[in-house]
Amino acid sequence: MASSISTIQYTKLSSGVLAPKLGSNGLSFDLHLGEDYELGPMERCKIQLDISFQFPHGVGGLLELKPSAVSKQFLSMQPVVIGNGS
């Protein structure tokens, strides 16, 4: 079943996924992983968010790490642009 936050629709793809939460700035959403990952130094992996978004026409987004995760845990990720396919 699809749910919405503001005008962005989302669907959980597995039961263990938490719903996205509107960030304190009112402009971003916090996403949570459905499972834990453990990486060694310099290791890489692909992660599954198990959530699907449907954006209104002309709207998209950018997935990026929270600054606190970068500074505390020395994480990095390639920027990911998401949108409605138009």
PAMARSE-235233 format. One record per atom (N, C-alpha, C): residue number from 1; x, y, z; residue in three letters. Coordinates in steps of 0.1 Angstrom, whole numbers, plus 5000, padded with zeros to 4 digits. Layout:
BEGIN
<site pavex="NUM" u="X" v="Y" w="Z" marfi="ALA"/>
...
***
This chain:
BEGIN
<site pavex="1" u="5008" v="4988" w="5000" marfi="MET"/>
<site pavex="1" u="5000" v="5000" w="5000" marfi="MET"/>
<site pavex="1" u="5009" v="5012" w="5000" marfi="MET"/>
<site pavex="2" u="5006" v="5022" w="4991" marfi="ALA"/>
<site pavex="2" u="5014" v="5034" w="4990" marfi="ALA"/>
<site pavex="2" u="5010" v="5044" w="5001" marfi="ALA"/>
<site pavex="3" u="5019" v="5051" w="5007" marfi="SER"/>
<site pavex="3" u="5017" v="5061" w="5017" marfi="SER"/>
<site pavex="3" u="5024" v="5074" w="5011" marfi="SER"/>
<site pavex="4" u="5021" v="5085" w="5018" marfi="SER"/>
<site pavex="4" u="5027" v="5097" w="5012" marfi="SER"/>
<site pavex="4" u="5033" v="5106" w="5024" marfi="SER"/>
<site pavex="5" u="5043" v="5113" w="5020" marfi="ILE"/>
<site pavex="5" u="5049" v="5124" w="5029" marfi="ILE"/>
<site pavex="5" u="5048" v="5136" w="5020" marfi="ILE"/>
<site pavex="6" u="5041" v="5146" w="5024" marfi="SER"/>
<site pavex="6" u="5039" v="5158" w="5016" marfi="SER"/>
<site pavex="6" u="5032" v="5153" w="5003" marfi="SER"/>
<site pavex="7" u="5039" v="5156" w="4992" marfi="THR"/>
<site pavex="7" u="5033" v="5151" w="4979" marfi="THR"/>
<site pavex="7" u="5041" v="5140" w="4973" marfi="THR"/>
<site pavex="8" u="5051" v="5134" w="4980" marfi="ILE"/>
<site pavex="8" u="5059" v="5123" w="4975" marfi="ILE"/>
<site pavex="8" u="5053" v="5110" w="4980" marfi="ILE"/>
<site pavex="9" u="5049" v="5101" w="4971" marfi="GLN"/>
<site pavex="9" u="5044" v="5088" w="4974" marfi="GLN"/>
<site pavex="9" u="5055" v="5078" w="4976" marfi="GLN"/>
<site pavex="10" u="5053" v="5069" w="4986" marfi="TYR"/>
<site pavex="10" u="5063" v="5059" w="4988" marfi="TYR"/>
<site pavex="10" u="5056" v="5046" w="4991" marfi="TYR"/>
<site pavex="11" u="5063" v="5035" w="4988" marfi="THR"/>
<site pavex="11" u="5058" v="5021" w="4991" marfi="THR"/>
<site pavex="11" u="5070" v="5014" w="4997" marfi="THR"/>
<site pavex="12" u="5067" v="5007" w="5009" marfi="LYS"/>
<site pavex="12" u="5077" v="4999" w="5015" marfi="LYS"/>
<site pavex="12" u="5077" v="4985" w="5008" marfi="LYS"/>
<site pavex="13" u="5089" v="4981" w="5004" marfi="LEU"/>
<site pavex="13" u="5090" v="4969" w="4997" marfi="LEU"/>
<site pavex="13" u="5093" v="4956" w="5005" marfi="LEU"/>
<site pavex="14" u="5095" v="4958" w="5018" marfi="SER"/>
<site pavex="14" u="5096" v="4947" w="5028" marfi="SER"/>
<site pavex="14" u="5091" v="4952" w="5041" marfi="SER"/>
<site pavex="15" u="5088" v="4942" w="5050" marfi="SER"/>
<site pavex="15" u="5081" v="4946" w="5063" marfi="SER"/>
<site pavex="15" u="5091" v="4952" w="5073" marfi="SER"/>
<site pavex="16" u="5104" v="4950" w="5071" marfi="GLY"/>
<site pavex="16" u="5113" v="4956" w="5081" marfi="GLY"/>
<site pavex="16" u="5117" v="4970" w="5079" marfi="GLY"/>
<site pavex="17" u="5111" v="4977" w="5069" marfi="VAL"/>
<site pavex="17" u="5115" v="4990" w="5065" marfi="VAL"/>
<site pavex="17" u="5107" v="5000" w="5073" marfi="VAL"/>
<site pavex="18" u="5114" v="5010" w="5079" marfi="LEU"/>
<site pavex="18" u="5108" v="5021" w="5086" marfi="LEU"/>
<site pavex="18" u="5103" v="5032" w="5075" marfi="LEU"/>
<site pavex="19" u="5092" v="5038" w="5078" marfi="ALA"/>
<site pavex="19" u="5087" v="5049" w="5069" marfi="ALA"/>
<site pavex="19" u="5097" v="5061" w="5069" marfi="ALA"/>
<site pavex="20" u="5099" v="5067" w="5058" marfi="PRO"/>
<site pavex="20" u="5108" v="5079" w="5058" marfi="PRO"/>
<site pavex="20" u="5102" v="5090" w="5068" marfi="PRO"/>
<site pavex="21" u="5111" v="5097" w="5074" marfi="LYS"/>
<site pavex="21" u="5107" v="5107" w="5084" marfi="LYS"/>
<site pavex="21" u="5112" v="5121" w="5079" marfi="LYS"/>
<site pavex="22" u="5103" v="5131" w="5079" marfi="LEU"/>
<site pavex="22" u="5106" v="5144" w="5075" marfi="LEU"/>
<site pavex="22" u="5117" v="5150" w="5084" marfi="LEU"/>
<site pavex="23" u="5128" v="5155" w="5077" marfi="GLY"/>
<site pavex="23" u="5139" v="5160" w="5085" marfi="GLY"/>
<site pavex="23" u="5136" v="5173" w="5092" marfi="GLY"/>
<site pavex="24" u="5144" v="5177" w="5102" marfi="SER"/>
<site pavex="24" u="5142" v="5189" w="5110" marfi="SER"/>
<site pavex="24" u="5141" v="5202" w="5102" marfi="SER"/>
<site pavex="25" u="5148" v="5202" w="5090" marfi="ASN"/>
<site pavex="25" u="5148" v="5214" w="5081" marfi="ASN"/>
<site pavex="25" u="5135" v="5215" w="5073" marfi="ASN"/>
<site pavex="26" u="5127" v="5204" w="5073" marfi="GLY"/>
<site pavex="26" u="5114" v="5204" w="5065" marfi="GLY"/>
<site pavex="26" u="5116" v="5202" w="5050" marfi="GLY"/>
<site pavex="27" u="5129" v="5201" w="5046" marfi="LEU"/>
<site pavex="27" u="5132" v="5199" w="5032" marfi="LEU"/>
<site pavex="27" u="5138" v="5186" w="5028" marfi="LEU"/>
<site pavex="28" u="5140" v="5178" w="5038" marfi="SER"/>
<site pavex="28" u="5147" v="5165" w="5035" marfi="SER"/>
<site pavex="28" u="5140" v="5154" w="5043" marfi="SER"/>
<site pavex="29" u="5143" v="5141" w="5039" marfi="PHE"/>
<site pavex="29" u="5137" v="5130" w="5046" marfi="PHE"/>
<site pavex="29" u="5148" v="5121" w="5051" marfi="PHE"/>
<site pavex="30" u="5147" v="5115" w="5062" marfi="ASP"/>
<site pavex="30" u="5156" v="5105" w="5068" marfi="ASP"/>
<site pavex="30" u="5151" v="5091" w="5063" marfi="ASP"/>
<site pavex="31" u="5160" v="5084" w="5057" marfi="LEU"/>
<site pavex="31" u="5158" v="5070" w="5053" marfi="LEU"/>
<site pavex="31" u="5166" v="5061" w="5061" marfi="LEU"/>
<site pavex="32" u="5160" v="5049" w="5064" marfi="HIS"/>
<site pavex="32" u="5167" v="5039" w="5073" marfi="HIS"/>
<site pavex="32" u="5168" v="5026" w="5065" marfi="HIS"/>
<site pavex="33" u="5179" v="5019" w="5068" marfi="LEU"/>
<site pavex="33" u="5182" v="5007" w="5061" marfi="LEU"/>
<site pavex="33" u="5173" v="4996" w="5068" marfi="LEU"/>
<site pavex="34" u="5169" v="4986" w="5060" marfi="GLY"/>
<site pavex="34" u="5161" v="4975" w="5065" marfi="GLY"/>
<site pavex="34" u="5169" v="4965" w="5072" marfi="GLY"/>
<site pavex="35" u="5182" v="4965" w="5070" marfi="GLU"/>
<site pavex="35" u="5191" v="4956" w="5077" marfi="GLU"/>
<site pavex="35" u="5204" v="4962" w="5080" marfi="GLU"/>
<site pavex="36" u="5212" v="4957" w="5089" marfi="ASP"/>
<site pavex="36" u="5225" v="4962" w="5093" marfi="ASP"/>
<site pavex="36" u="5236" v="4957" w="5083" marfi="ASP"/>
<site pavex="37" u="5246" v="4966" w="5081" marfi="TYR"/>
<site pavex="37" u="5257" v="4962" w="5072" marfi="TYR"/>
<site pavex="37" u="5270" v="4964" w="5081" marfi="TYR"/>
<site pavex="38" u="5280" v="4955" w="5079" marfi="GLU"/>
<site pavex="38" u="5292" v="4957" w="5086" marfi="GLU"/>
<site pavex="38" u="5303" v="4956" w="5075" marfi="GLU"/>
<site pavex="39" u="5312" v="4967" w="5075" marfi="LEU"/>
<site pavex="39" u="5322" v="4967" w="5065" marfi="LEU"/>
<site pavex="39" u="5336" v="4969" w="5071" marfi="LEU"/>
<site pavex="40" u="5346" v="4963" w="5066" marfi="GLY"/>
<site pavex="40" u="5359" v="4965" w="5070" marfi="GLY"/>
<site pavex="40" u="5365" v="4977" w="5064" marfi="GLY"/>
<site pavex="41" u="5377" v="4981" w="5068" marfi="PRO"/>
<site pavex="41" u="5384" v="4993" w="5062" marfi="PRO"/>
<site pavex="41" u="5385" v="4992" w="5047" marfi="PRO"/>
<site pavex="42" u="5381" v="5002" w="5040" marfi="MET"/>
<site pavex="42" u="5382" v="5004" w="5025" marfi="MET"/>
<site pavex="42" u="5373" v="4994" w="5018" marfi="MET"/>
<site pavex="43" u="5364" v="4987" w="5025" marfi="GLU"/>
<site pavex="43" u="5354" v="4978" w="5018" marfi="GLU"/>
<site pavex="43" u="5343" v="4987" w="5013" marfi="GLU"/>
<site pavex="44" u="5336" v="4981" w="5002" marfi="ARG"/>
<site pavex="44" u="5325" v="4988" w="4996" marfi="ARG"/>
<site pavex="44" u="5313" v="4978" w="4995" marfi="ARG"/>
<site pavex="45" u="5301" v="4983" w="4994" marfi="CYS"/>
<site pavex="45" u="5290" v="4974" w="4992" marfi="CYS"/>
<site pavex="45" u="5278" v="4982" w="4986" marfi="CYS"/>
<site pavex="46" u="5269" v="4975" w="4980" marfi="LYS"/>
<site pavex="46" u="5256" v="4981" w="4976" marfi="LYS"/>
<site pavex="46" u="5246" v="4978" w="4987" marfi="LYS"/>
<site pavex="47" u="5238" v="4988" w="4990" marfi="ILE"/>
<site pavex="47" u="5228" v="4986" w="5000" marfi="ILE"/>
<site pavex="47" u="5214" v="4987" w="4994" marfi="ILE"/>
<site pavex="48" u="5204" v="4980" w="5000" marfi="GLN"/>
<site pavex="48" u="5191" v="4980" w="4996" marfi="GLN"/>
<site pavex="48" u="5183" v="4989" w="5006" marfi="GLN"/>
<site pavex="49" u="5175" v="4998" w="5001" marfi="LEU"/>
<site pavex="49" u="5167" v="5006" w="5010" marfi="LEU"/>
<site pavex="49" u="5153" v="5000" w="5011" marfi="LEU"/>
<site pavex="50" u="5149" v="4991" w="5002" marfi="ASP"/>
<site pavex="50" u="5136" v="4985" w="5002" marfi="ASP"/>
<site pavex="50" u="5124" v="4994" w="5003" marfi="ASP"/>
<site pavex="51" u="5125" v="5005" w="4996" marfi="ILE"/>
<site pavex="51" u="5115" v="5015" w="4995" marfi="ILE"/>
<site pavex="51" u="5114" v="5021" w="4981" marfi="ILE"/>
<site pavex="52" u="5102" v="5024" w="4976" marfi="SER"/>
<site pavex="52" u="5101" v="5029" w="4963" marfi="SER"/>
<site pavex="52" u="5094" v="5042" w="4964" marfi="SER"/>
<site pavex="53" u="5098" v="5052" w="4956" marfi="PHE"/>
<site pavex="53" u="5092" v="5066" w="4956" marfi="PHE"/>
<site pavex="53" u="5085" v="5069" w="4943" marfi="PHE"/>
<site pavex="54" u="5075" v="5076" w="4944" marfi="GLN"/>
<site pavex="54" u="5068" v="5081" w="4932" marfi="GLN"/>
<site pavex="54" u="5067" v="5097" w="4933" marfi="GLN"/>
<site pavex="55" u="5075" v="5104" w="4925" marfi="PHE"/>
<site pavex="55" u="5075" v="5118" w="4926" marfi="PHE"/>
<site pavex="55" u="5065" v="5125" w="4917" marfi="PHE"/>
<site pavex="56" u="5060" v="5136" w="4920" marfi="PRO"/>
<site pavex="56" u="5052" v="5144" w="4911" marfi="PRO"/>
<site pavex="56" u="5060" v="5148" w="4899" marfi="PRO"/>
<site pavex="57" u="5053" v="5151" w="4888" marfi="HIS"/>
<site pavex="57" u="5060" v="5155" w="4876" marfi="HIS"/>
<site pavex="57" u="5069" v="5167" w="4878" marfi="HIS"/>
<site pavex="58" u="5081" v="5165" w="4873" marfi="GLY"/>
<site pavex="58" u="5091" v="5176" w="4875" marfi="GLY"/>
<site pavex="58" u="5098" v="5177" w="4888" marfi="GLY"/>
<site pavex="59" u="5096" v="5167" w="4897" marfi="VAL"/>
<site pavex="59" u="5102" v="5167" w="4910" marfi="VAL"/>
<site pavex="59" u="5112" v="5155" w="4911" marfi="VAL"/>
<site pavex="60" u="5123" v="5157" w="4917" marfi="GLY"/>
<site pavex="60" u="5132" v="5146" w="4919" marfi="GLY"/>
<site pavex="60" u="5139" v="5148" w="4933" marfi="GLY"/>
<site pavex="61" u="5150" v="5140" w="4935" marfi="GLY"/>
<site pavex="61" u="5157" v="5141" w="4947" marfi="GLY"/>
<site pavex="61" u="5171" v="5137" w="4946" marfi="GLY"/>
<site pavex="62" u="5179" v="5138" w="4956" marfi="LEU"/>
<site pavex="62" u="5193" v="5134" w="4957" marfi="LEU"/>
<site pavex="62" u="5195" v="5127" w="4970" marfi="LEU"/>
<site pavex="63" u="5200" v="5114" w="4969" marfi="LEU"/>
<site pavex="63" u="5204" v="5107" w="4981" marfi="LEU"/>
<site pavex="63" u="5218" v="5110" w="4985" marfi="LEU"/>
<site pavex="64" u="5220" v="5114" w="4997" marfi="GLU"/>
<site pavex="64" u="5233" v="5116" w="5003" marfi="GLU"/>
<site pavex="64" u="5233" v="5113" w="5017" marfi="GLU"/>
<site pavex="65" u="5245" v="5111" w="5022" marfi="LEU"/>
<site pavex="65" u="5247" v="5108" w="5036" marfi="LEU"/>
<site pavex="65" u="5245" v="5120" w="5045" marfi="LEU"/>
<site pavex="66" u="5240" v="5118" w="5057" marfi="LYS"/>
<site pavex="66" u="5239" v="5128" w="5067" marfi="LYS"/>
<site pavex="66" u="5253" v="5133" w="5071" marfi="LYS"/>
<site pavex="67" u="5255" v="5146" w="5073" marfi="PRO"/>
<site pavex="67" u="5269" v="5150" w="5077" marfi="PRO"/>
<site pavex="67" u="5274" v="5144" w="5089" marfi="PRO"/>
<site pavex="68" u="5265" v="5140" w="5099" marfi="SER"/>
<site pavex="68" u="5269" v="5134" w="5111" marfi="SER"/>
<site pavex="68" u="5275" v="5120" w="5108" marfi="SER"/>
<site pavex="69" u="5269" v="5113" w="5099" marfi="ALA"/>
<site pavex="69" u="5274" v="5099" w="5096" marfi="ALA"/>
<site pavex="69" u="5288" v="5100" w="5089" marfi="ALA"/>
<site pavex="70" u="5290" v="5110" w="5081" marfi="VAL"/>
<site pavex="70" u="5303" v="5112" w="5074" marfi="VAL"/>
<site pavex="70" u="5314" v="5115" w="5084" marfi="VAL"/>
<site pavex="71" u="5311" v="5125" w="5093" marfi="SER"/>
<site pavex="71" u="5321" v="5129" w="5103" marfi="SER"/>
<site pavex="71" u="5324" v="5119" w="5114" marfi="SER"/>
<site pavex="72" u="5314" v="5112" w="5118" marfi="LYS"/>
<site pavex="72" u="5316" v="5103" w="5129" marfi="LYS"/>
<site pavex="72" u="5321" v="5089" w="5125" marfi="LYS"/>
<site pavex="73" u="5316" v="5084" w="5113" marfi="GLN"/>
<site pavex="73" u="5320" v="5071" w="5109" marfi="GLN"/>
<site pavex="73" u="5328" v="5070" w="5096" marfi="GLN"/>
<site pavex="74" u="5332" v="5082" w="5091" marfi="PHE"/>
<site pavex="74" u="5340" v="5082" w="5079" marfi="PHE"/>
<site pavex="74" u="5334" v="5075" w="5067" marfi="PHE"/>
<site pavex="75" u="5321" v="5076" w="5065" marfi="LEU"/>
<site pavex="75" u="5314" v="5070" w="5054" marfi="LEU"/>
<site pavex="75" u="5314" v="5079" w="5042" marfi="LEU"/>
<site pavex="76" u="5313" v="5072" w="5030" marfi="SER"/>
<site pavex="76" u="5312" v="5080" w="5018" marfi="SER"/>
<site pavex="76" u="5302" v="5072" w="5009" marfi="SER"/>
<site pavex="77" u="5296" v="5079" w="4999" marfi="MET"/>
<site pavex="77" u="5288" v="5073" w="4990" marfi="MET"/>
<site pavex="77" u="5288" v="5081" w="4977" marfi="MET"/>
<site pavex="78" u="5285" v="5074" w="4966" marfi="GLN"/>
<site pavex="78" u="5283" v="5081" w="4953" marfi="GLN"/>
<site pavex="78" u="5270" v="5088" w="4954" marfi="GLN"/>
<site pavex="79" u="5269" v="5100" w="4949" marfi="PRO"/>
<site pavex="79" u="5256" v="5107" w="4949" marfi="PRO"/>
<site pavex="79" u="5246" v="5100" w="4940" marfi="PRO"/>
<site pavex="80" u="5234" v="5099" w="4944" marfi="VAL"/>
<site pavex="80" u="5224" v="5092" w="4936" marfi="VAL"/>
<site pavex="80" u="5212" v="5101" w="4933" marfi="VAL"/>
<site pavex="81" u="5209" v="5104" w="4921" marfi="VAL"/>
<site pavex="81" u="5198" v="5112" w="4917" marfi="VAL"/>
<site pavex="81" u="5186" v="5103" w="4915" marfi="VAL"/>
<site pavex="82" u="5175" v="5107" w="4921" marfi="ILE"/>
<site pavex="82" u="5163" v="5099" w="4919" marfi="ILE"/>
<site pavex="82" u="5152" v="5108" w="4914" marfi="ILE"/>
<site pavex="83" u="5143" v="5103" w="4906" marfi="GLY"/>
<site pavex="83" u="5132" v="5111" w="4900" marfi="GLY"/>
<site pavex="83" u="5121" v="5102" w="4895" marfi="GLY"/>
<site pavex="84" u="5112" v="5109" w="4887" marfi="ASN"/>
<site pavex="84" u="5100" v="5102" w="4882" marfi="ASN"/>
<site pavex="84" u="5102" v="5096" w="4868" marfi="ASN"/>
<site pavex="85" u="5113" v="5097" w="4863" marfi="GLY"/>
<site pavex="85" u="5116" v="5091" w="4850" marfi="GLY"/>
<site pavex="85" u="5113" v="5100" w="4838" marfi="GLY"/>
<site pavex="86" u="5108" v="5112" w="4841" marfi="SER"/>
<site pavex="86" u="5105" v="5121" w="4829" marfi="SER"/>
<site pavex="86" u="5116" v="5131" w="4827" marfi="SER"/>
***
